[in-house]
């Protein structure tokens, strides 16, 4: 089965006018949002540089692979710059905001696709998912008790500002938290901007609380939302989704299926499956029951405590945390030992609730076994031999 790199080899020589924008193009552009284009793509919407030019400048950096989220992001950018389908797309409106005090991680850019359905320009607004920063992960966890989080507010503001400068229609998307931001921005931008949105893509991003789902803005765009999750989705099943989702086949297992490079491609579409796995349903119900078992204050306490423990290492990113894992493990252990009684109680109660929820949902892992049918030849019973009088008497004595 093919992946996104195979798609580029097969479809990369065709322009969008020859073969229209599809779901796989959406996945590719959502991944481009992870590239740190600081100093390369301008903040002002419109004009900008071509994808090929931006790629050449980024790839010329001696630390390109180190600066990127994962190595494959750089490899993808290098492949896309050589494809006629993508190389002339123009990138603009790039922003990248990290605010530890506000616990905000937000980044986005606009990709000009060419002419849309009305003959006007069409743009893909790509929101970046969670990066490698600890504050980015903290903001994700904040979604369990806070709505909206700062990045969601920023996403709606970004889309409105981009729409003021860019004339035409919009496709909006992102991977992971970026997918969540795409849906939130579409739901909470002005009605005039909503009318220009053609499609919203949530690529394995978390959902929302019931208040967002019931809002007039979300109701107005819900039929234009396409949500993709791998068969063992974890991130994409967090919180609630009102829209239906499509399940994609992944060659990875468990949490690693969140990686779009593991998603299988069939033609111009992801390779679809009928439903998520038993493991996905187990995790989904376990987390939902766990979160439901805590009130808003308890969730906030636990998330803040976890962040405080990790913050004791003084690292800013996950790679820094793992690079010196032995030293950081000692610091984390010391932080746990030094917790005061109240914090110990918070941690113990929260983990106990998680274990109870997991135990409750264990039946989800028990898959029904197919009925076993064997085509065996019929075995005819031999007629019982009639016993003689002497044998019957002997049998009675034996008993």
C-alpha positions as CSV (number, residue, x, y, z in Angstrom):
1,X,0.0,0.0,0.0
2,X,1.2,3.5,-0.8
3,X,2.0,6.5,1.5
4,X,2.2,10.2,1.0
5,X,5.6,10.0,-0.7
6,X,4.3,7.4,-3.2
7,X,1.4,9.8,-3.8
8,X,3.9,12.6,-4.8
9,X,5.6,10.3,-7.2
10,X,2.3,9.3,-8.8
11,X,0.3,12.6,-8.7
12,X,3.0,15.3,-8.2
13,X,3.4,16.0,-11.9
14,X,-0.3,17.1,-12.3
15,X,-1.4,20.6,-11.5
16,X,-4.6,21.3,-9.6
17,X,-6.2,22.4,-12.8
18,X,-5.5,19.0,-14.2
19,X,-6.6,17.0,-11.1
20,X,-8.5,18.9,-8.5
21,X,-7.6,19.3,-4.8
22,X,-8.2,16.1,-2.8
23,X,-8.0,14.7,0.7
24,X,-4.4,13.7,0.4
25,X,-3.4,17.2,-0.7
26,X,-4.9,18.3,2.5
27,X,-2.8,15.9,4.6
28,X,0.4,17.1,2.8
29,X,-0.3,20.8,3.4
30,X,-1.3,20.2,7.0
31,X,2.2,18.7,7.5
32,X,3.9,21.7,5.8
33,X,2.6,23.8,8.6
34,X,5.0,22.1,11.0
35,X,8.1,23.5,9.1
36,X,9.6,26.5,11.0
37,X,9.5,29.1,8.2
38,X,10.6,31.9,10.6
39,X,12.4,34.5,8.5
40,X,11.5,32.8,5.3
41,X,7.7,33.3,4.8
42,X,6.4,36.8,5.5
43,X,3.7,37.5,8.1
44,X,1.6,39.7,5.7
45,X,-1.1,37.8,3.9
46,X,-0.9,37.6,0.1
47,X,2.0,37.5,-2.4
48,X,4.6,35.7,-0.4
49,X,7.2,33.2,-1.8
50,X,6.6,30.0,-3.7
51,X,6.8,26.7,-1.8
52,X,9.9,25.8,-3.9
53,X,11.7,29.1,-2.8
54,X,10.7,28.6,0.8
55,X,11.9,25.0,0.7
56,X,15.3,25.9,-0.9
57,X,16.0,28.5,1.8
58,X,14.9,26.2,4.7
59,X,16.9,23.2,3.3
60,X,20.0,25.5,3.0
61,X,20.0,25.8,6.8
62,X,22.8,23.7,8.3
63,X,20.4,22.8,11.2
64,X,17.4,22.1,9.1
65,X,16.8,18.5,10.4
66,X,17.4,19.6,14.0
67,X,15.0,22.6,13.7
68,X,12.2,20.4,12.3
69,X,9.7,18.5,14.4
70,X,10.6,15.2,12.8
71,X,13.1,14.2,10.0
72,X,10.3,13.2,7.6
73,X,8.9,16.7,7.6
74,X,12.1,17.9,6.0
75,X,12.1,15.0,3.5
76,X,8.5,15.8,2.6
77,X,9.3,19.4,2.0
78,X,12.2,18.4,-0.2
79,X,10.0,16.1,-2.3
80,X,7.2,18.6,-2.6
81,X,9.5,21.4,-3.9
82,X,10.3,19.3,-7.0
83,X,6.6,18.5,-7.8
84,X,4.9,20.7,-10.3
85,X,1.7,20.2,-8.3
86,X,3.0,22.1,-5.3
87,X,6.2,24.0,-6.2
88,X,4.5,27.1,-7.4
89,X,2.0,27.4,-4.6
90,X,2.6,30.7,-2.7
91,X,3.1,30.8,1.0
92,X,2.3,33.9,3.1
93,X,0.7,35.0,6.5
94,X,3.1,32.9,8.5
95,X,2.9,33.3,12.2
96,X,4.6,31.4,15.0
97,X,3.8,32.3,18.6
98,X,5.1,30.6,21.8
99,X,4.0,32.3,25.0
100,X,4.9,30.3,28.1
101,X,3.2,32.7,30.5
102,X,-0.1,32.5,28.6
103,X,0.4,28.8,27.9
104,X,-0.1,29.3,24.2
105,X,1.5,27.6,21.2
106,X,0.1,28.8,17.9
107,X,1.4,28.7,14.3
108,X,-0.3,29.0,10.9
109,X,0.3,29.9,7.3
110,X,-1.8,30.5,4.1
111,X,-1.1,28.5,0.9
112,X,-2.4,29.9,-2.3
113,X,-3.8,27.1,-4.4
114,X,-4.8,29.0,-7.6
115,X,-8.3,29.5,-8.9
116,X,-11.2,28.1,-7.0
117,X,-14.7,27.1,-8.0
118,X,-15.8,30.7,-8.6
119,X,-12.8,31.6,-10.7
120,X,-11.3,33.5,-7.7
121,X,-8.2,32.5,-5.8
122,X,-8.5,29.6,-3.3
123,X,-6.4,29.3,-0.2
124,X,-5.5,26.5,2.2
125,X,-5.2,27.8,5.7
126,X,-2.9,25.4,7.5
127,X,-2.8,25.4,11.3
128,X,0.2,23.8,13.0
129,X,-0.5,20.9,15.5
130,X,1.3,20.5,18.8
131,X,5.0,21.1,18.4
132,X,7.9,19.7,20.5
133,X,7.5,22.4,23.2
134,X,6.3,21.6,26.7
135,X,4.0,24.6,26.6
136,X,2.4,23.3,23.5
137,X,1.5,20.0,25.2
138,X,0.4,21.9,28.3
139,X,-2.1,23.8,26.2
140,X,-3.4,20.5,24.8
141,X,-4.1,19.2,28.3
142,X,-5.7,22.5,29.2
143,X,-8.5,21.7,26.7
144,X,-9.8,19.2,29.3
145,X,-11.0,22.0,31.6
146,X,-10.7,25.2,29.6
147,X,-12.7,26.4,26.6
148,X,-11.4,28.2,24.6
149,X,-7.7,27.9,25.1
150,X,-5.5,30.8,23.8
151,X,-4.5,29.0,20.5
152,X,-8.2,28.6,19.6
153,X,-8.9,32.3,20.1
154,X,-5.8,33.1,18.1
155,X,-7.0,30.7,15.3
156,X,-10.3,32.5,14.9
157,X,-8.6,35.9,14.9
158,X,-6.0,34.7,12.4
159,X,-8.7,33.4,9.9
160,X,-10.7,36.6,10.2
161,X,-7.6,38.7,9.5
162,X,-6.5,36.5,6.6
163,X,-10.0,36.8,5.1
164,X,-9.8,40.6,5.1
165,X,-6.6,40.5,3.0
166,X,-7.2,37.5,0.8
167,X,-10.0,37.5,-1.7
168,X,-11.5,34.1,-2.6
169,X,-12.5,30.9,-0.9
170,X,-10.9,28.9,1.8
171,X,-10.1,25.3,2.7
172,X,-8.9,25.1,6.3
173,X,-7.1,22.2,8.0
174,X,-4.4,20.9,10.3
175,X,-3.1,17.8,11.9
176,X,-3.5,17.0,15.6
177,X,-4.2,20.2,17.5
178,X,-4.1,22.0,14.2
179,X,-7.2,20.1,13.1
180,X,-9.0,21.2,16.3
181,X,-7.9,24.8,15.6
182,X,-9.2,24.6,12.0
183,X,-12.6,23.6,13.2
184,X,-12.7,26.2,16.0
185,X,-11.6,29.0,13.6
186,X,-14.3,28.0,11.1
187,X,-17.0,27.9,13.8
188,X,-16.1,31.2,15.5
189,X,-15.2,33.4,12.6
190,X,-17.7,36.0,11.3
191,X,-20.6,34.7,9.2
192,X,-19.3,36.5,6.1
193,X,-16.0,34.5,6.4
194,X,-17.9,31.2,7.0
195,X,-19.7,31.7,3.7
196,X,-16.4,31.6,1.9
197,X,-15.2,28.3,3.6
198,X,-15.4,25.4,1.2
199,X,-14.1,22.6,3.4
200,X,-12.6,22.1,6.9
201,X,-10.2,19.2,7.5
202,X,-9.5,17.8,11.0
203,X,-6.7,15.3,10.6
204,X,-6.7,13.2,13.8
205,X,-7.3,16.3,16.0
206,X,-9.2,16.3,19.3
207,X,-12.9,17.4,19.5
208,X,-14.6,19.9,21.7
209,X,-16.8,20.2,24.8
210,X,-20.6,20.2,24.4
211,X,-20.8,24.0,24.5
212,X,-18.7,24.4,21.3
213,X,-20.6,21.6,19.5
214,X,-24.0,23.2,20.3
215,X,-22.9,26.7,19.3
216,X,-24.5,28.4,16.3
217,X,-21.2,28.8,14.6
218,X,-20.3,25.1,14.8
219,X,-23.8,24.2,13.6
220,X,-23.3,26.4,10.6
221,X,-20.1,24.7,9.4
222,X,-20.5,21.1,10.7
223,X,-21.6,19.7,7.3
224,X,-18.3,21.0,5.8
225,X,-16.1,19.3,8.3
226,X,-14.1,16.2,7.3
227,X,-12.5,14.3,10.1
228,X,-9.9,11.6,9.6
229,X,-8.6,9.2,12.3
230,X,-6.4,6.1,12.1
231,X,-7.9,2.8,13.2
232,X,-6.3,3.1,16.7
233,X,-6.8,6.8,17.2
234,X,-5.9,8.3,20.5
235,X,-5.5,12.1,20.0
236,X,-8.4,12.3,17.5
237,X,-10.8,10.6,19.9
238,X,-10.3,13.0,22.7
239,X,-13.3,15.2,23.8
240,X,-16.4,15.0,21.6
241,X,-17.0,15.0,17.8
242,X,-20.5,15.8,16.5
243,X,-19.5,15.2,12.9
244,X,-18.9,11.7,11.6
245,X,-15.3,10.6,11.1
246,X,-13.5,8.5,8.5
247,X,-11.1,5.8,9.6
248,X,-7.7,5.5,7.8
249,X,-5.5,2.4,7.6
250,X,-2.1,2.9,9.3
251,X,0.9,0.6,9.3
252,X,1.9,1.6,12.8
253,X,0.5,0.4,16.1
254,X,-1.1,2.3,19.0
255,X,-0.1,5.9,19.6
256,X,2.3,5.8,16.7
257,X,-0.7,5.7,14.3
258,X,-1.1,9.5,15.0
259,X,1.8,9.9,12.6
260,X,0.4,10.8,9.1
261,X,3.5,9.2,7.5
262,X,2.1,5.9,8.5
263,X,-1.3,6.4,6.9
264,X,-1.9,4.4,3.8
265,X,-3.0,6.1,0.5
266,X,-5.1,4.6,-2.3
267,X,-5.2,6.8,-5.3
268,X,-6.3,10.3,-4.4
269,X,-7.8,9.2,-1.1
270,X,-6.6,7.7,2.2
271,X,-7.2,4.0,2.4
272,X,-10.4,3.8,4.4
273,X,-11.5,1.2,7.0
274,X,-15.0,0.6,8.3
275,X,-14.4,1.3,12.0
276,X,-11.9,2.0,14.6
277,X,-10.2,-0.8,16.5
278,X,-11.2,-2.3,19.8
279,X,-8.1,-0.7,21.4
280,X,-9.3,2.7,20.1
281,X,-12.8,2.2,21.6
282,X,-11.2,1.1,24.9
283,X,-8.9,4.2,25.1
284,X,-11.7,6.5,24.0
285,X,-14.2,5.4,26.6
286,X,-11.5,5.1,29.3
287,X,-10.4,8.7,28.9
288,X,-13.9,10.0,28.6
289,X,-15.0,8.2,31.8
290,X,-11.8,9.3,33.5
291,X,-12.3,13.0,32.6
292,X,-16.0,12.8,33.5
293,X,-15.1,11.5,36.9
294,X,-13.3,14.8,37.7
295,X,-14.8,18.2,38.0
296,X,-13.2,21.2,36.3
297,X,-11.1,22.1,39.3
298,X,-9.7,18.6,39.7
299,X,-8.7,18.5,36.0
300,X,-6.9,21.8,36.3
301,X,-5.1,20.8,39.5
302,X,-3.8,17.5,37.9
303,X,-2.7,19.2,34.6
304,X,-0.9,22.0,36.5
305,X,0.8,19.5,38.8
306,X,2.0,17.4,35.9
307,X,3.4,20.5,34.1
308,X,5.0,21.7,37.3
309,X,6.8,18.3,37.7
310,X,8.0,18.4,34.2
311,X,9.0,22.0,34.5
312,X,11.4,21.1,37.3
313,X,13.8,19.8,34.7
314,X,14.1,23.4,33.2
315,X,13.8,22.0,29.6
316,X,11.6,23.7,27.0
317,X,11.1,20.9,24.5
318,X,10.4,17.2,24.5
319,X,13.7,16.4,22.7
320,X,15.6,18.2,25.5
321,X,13.7,16.1,28.0
322,X,14.7,12.8,26.3
323,X,18.2,13.8,25.3
324,X,19.4,13.8,28.9
325,X,16.8,11.3,30.1
326,X,19.0,9.9,33.0
327,X,19.5,13.3,34.6
328,X,16.0,14.4,34.0
329,X,14.6,11.1,35.4
330,X,16.4,11.8,38.6
331,X,15.0,15.3,38.8
332,X,11.4,14.0,38.1
333,X,11.7,11.4,40.8
334,X,13.0,14.0,43.3
335,X,10.0,16.2,42.4
336,X,7.6,13.4,43.0
337,X,9.2,12.5,46.4
338,X,9.1,16.2,47.5
339,X,5.4,16.7,46.7
340,X,3.4,18.0,49.7
341,X,0.5,15.9,51.1
342,X,-2.2,17.8,49.2
343,X,-0.4,17.3,45.8
344,X,0.2,13.6,46.6
345,X,-3.5,13.3,47.2
346,X,-4.4,15.0,43.9
347,X,-2.0,12.7,42.0
348,X,-3.1,9.5,43.8
349,X,-6.8,10.3,43.4
350,X,-6.5,11.1,39.7
351,X,-4.4,8.0,38.8
352,X,-6.9,5.9,40.8
353,X,-9.7,7.2,38.7
354,X,-7.8,6.3,35.6
355,X,-7.3,2.7,36.7
356,X,-10.9,2.4,37.7
357,X,-12.0,3.7,34.3
358,X,-9.6,1.3,32.5
359,X,-11.0,-1.7,34.5
360,X,-14.5,-0.7,33.7
361,X,-13.9,-0.5,29.9
362,X,-11.8,-3.7,29.6
363,X,-14.7,-5.5,27.9
364,X,-14.0,-3.3,24.8
365,X,-10.8,-5.2,24.3
366,X,-12.6,-8.5,24.1
367,X,-13.3,-9.0,20.5
368,X,-16.2,-11.4,19.5
369,X,-14.8,-14.6,18.2
370,X,-16.3,-15.9,14.9
371,X,-18.4,-19.0,15.2
372,X,-16.3,-22.0,14.3
373,X,-18.0,-24.3,11.8
374,X,-16.3,-27.6,10.8
375,X,-17.4,-29.6,7.8
376,X,-16.9,-33.1,9.2
377,X,-18.4,-36.2,7.7
378,X,-21.4,-37.5,9.5
379,X,-20.6,-40.2,12.0
380,X,-23.2,-42.9,12.3
381,X,-23.7,-44.5,15.7
382,X,-23.4,-48.3,15.8
383,X,-26.6,-50.0,17.2
384,X,-26.1,-51.2,20.8
385,X,-25.5,-55.0,21.0
386,X,-28.2,-56.8,22.8
387,X,-26.8,-58.4,25.9
388,X,-27.5,-62.0,26.9
389,X,-29.1,-62.8,30.2
390,X,-25.8,-64.0,31.7
391,X,-24.0,-60.8,30.7
392,X,-26.7,-58.6,32.3
393,X,-26.4,-60.4,35.6
394,X,-22.6,-60.1,35.6
395,X,-22.9,-56.3,34.8
396,X,-25.2,-55.9,37.8
397,X,-22.6,-57.5,40.1
398,X,-19.8,-55.3,38.7
399,X,-21.7,-52.1,39.6
